[in-house]
Amino acid sequence: MHTTSTNAYFEDIGFHVVQKLMKAKESVKICVAWISWAKYSPVFDWLTQRGVRVEVIYNDDFINRKNFQRPSPLTNLFPVRARGNALMHNKFCIIDDSTLITGSFNWSENARRHFENLVVIENDFKLIKKFLLEFQDLKNYFSDFAQNNKIRCLSHDNITQCRAASFNLGVLGHESGKYDDSLIEIWNVCLRHEHGTFLGEHHENHLHTYLGLKDVADDDYGVIYDKHAMLLEVDQEFKKIDEIRNHFISRSEQPIHAIGVVSLLNENEHLEWGEEQEFGINIFWRDMYYRKVVPDIIYDDGYGFINSIISKHR
C-alpha cells in the first residue's frame, strides 16, 4: 500500500515540474493556462516515445499561439476557449493517476520570475479523483464547444419576446405511488432576468432505478481506497451521467442544458434546530458550455417560476 505524501516548492519550480514529468510511466494529464512550449514540448516528445500517454489542456489564446512549438502528434492537445473573455485558468497535472501537481505556478516562461508555489501530492486518491473529473469535463467541453449554439429566452410580455441568453432545464421529480411515478418538467430559464418559460412535462415509471439514482447502502467500510478503486468510481460516475443526459435528450424535443432535482437544503438544521425548511433545485448535470453560468443550486425565488417548480416537486 502506498502512503500519502505532500510537498511544497517555492524555488526552482520549473525544474521540479520536469523532474516529476520524467518519472511518468503510464500517463500525464496537464491542465494549465499557459505553457512554455519550447521548454516542455521536447519533454512531451521524450515521454510519448517511451509509451506514456500525454494529454495537454491549455487556454486557447494569442499567447499560446504566438509561442507555440508543436510537440509530436503523439501528444494529445486540447486548446480550450472559454465563454466570452473568460480563461481556462487551471494549473494542475496528474501523473500516472497517482501524483497530483498543482499550485499558483503557470508553466510559462515568465512564471519562473514570479513568487509562485507548487504542491505535489502523492497517492491521495480521493483528491486526485476530483481533478480527474475536472480534466475529463474540460475535454468534453473542448469536444462539444462548437456544437453548442446559444439559445434565447422564450418569455414574452404583451409586446415583445425577451431574447436574452437562456438555457433549458430538465427537472426530475421524486418517485411516488405503486409504480414509482416521476414527473419530468422542461423549462427555458432566462440568464439575465428572473423569469422562465414552461416547455412541457411527462411522467415516467421507475426512472430513478433505471438511471441508478436510488440510494444504496454504503458497504465499503474497511475497503482500501486505492488507485484501482478510484478509477472504477470515475468510470462509473461518467457512465451514470451519460445515461441521465442521454435519457433526457432522447425524450425532449428541446435541447437540454442542465438537469436537476428539488431537494431540501437545510435538512440537518431543520431536524436539529427546527429551522424552516429551505428548498432549491440541485443541479447534478449541466452541459459544460453552460457550467459557469448555471449554478450548482437554483434557490427558491419565493414567488416566481422557480417557486412554482419547487412547490410542485417538494
Phi, psi and omega in degrees: 000131181276139179271152178277138178218152180223133177226147178240143180230141180233350178231153178051043187294317179302322178299315182293324178299310182297318179301319178292319180299318185293345179271356183296141180244334185236309188208151173225123178242111185249135178220094182222154184292308185230147185228137168279091187298325180298328181276316192265336179301318175299326177293317178300318180296318179299319181291312183294328177294340178260012174089007178278131176279119182246126176234133184230118171257130180213166182286129181275093182212180184299321184297311180292324179292321180296319186262012188292129170232105192296128169286177180296158180301346179290340176275127181271120185250138180226084176286117186256128175250113182284169179298141176060229180257017181288165181247150163274096195250018176294159177215082178208161179214138178241124182249124177055027179055024181221348178237126178249128174246124179209180182136193184278346189288120167275151183271039183259167180294321183288335187299332184294341181269351184267163170281108186229171175222155177223132178241130179243121185239125182252129168065022171267084193287333174296318179287314182300325178303318181297322179286326175297319179296318178295320180298314180293323177300318181290326173297319177295321177300315179301316184291325188262353189303313185292339183274349186266109175265139177295141175245154184256152178299138183262359183292143179238148161257200182287349186239309189229164172270146185299305177071008174289166177297147183209176173217160179258127185249127171263129180248119181266115181282162177288157180275146177204161177084177184299326185252023177049058182284136177236139174264126179248125179244150175238128180232143168267121187248124179287136179271351183251321185242163183270067175210164181210164181237125178288126183255340179154171179208160172203166181248146174221155180253141175057029185292321181298320178293315181300321183271001178074030182262357178293140176293136178237152180293143178276105182250024183263011181300126178088353180278135180288127178268097183247190182299317180298314180296321179297311181296326177295317178298316180300314180298316181294320181295318180290325177295318180296315180298319178298319180296316179297311181299311182296326179296314180293315183297320183290340184252007180240138175283347180254151172296145180248128183248343179203150179227134181215173179222140179289129184223153172282123188271339184233049184301313182297315181294325179293316183286321186273325188241359178072020178297150177297139182297137177239126182245154175205175177260108176282122180271118180251356168209142171211147174302134184301331180298331182257007190298320184277355178245341175263119185287165175297323181228130172262112187278154179299125179275356173085337185209339187267205186291330177296318177299322180293324177294312182297318181298326181284331189250355184285000000 
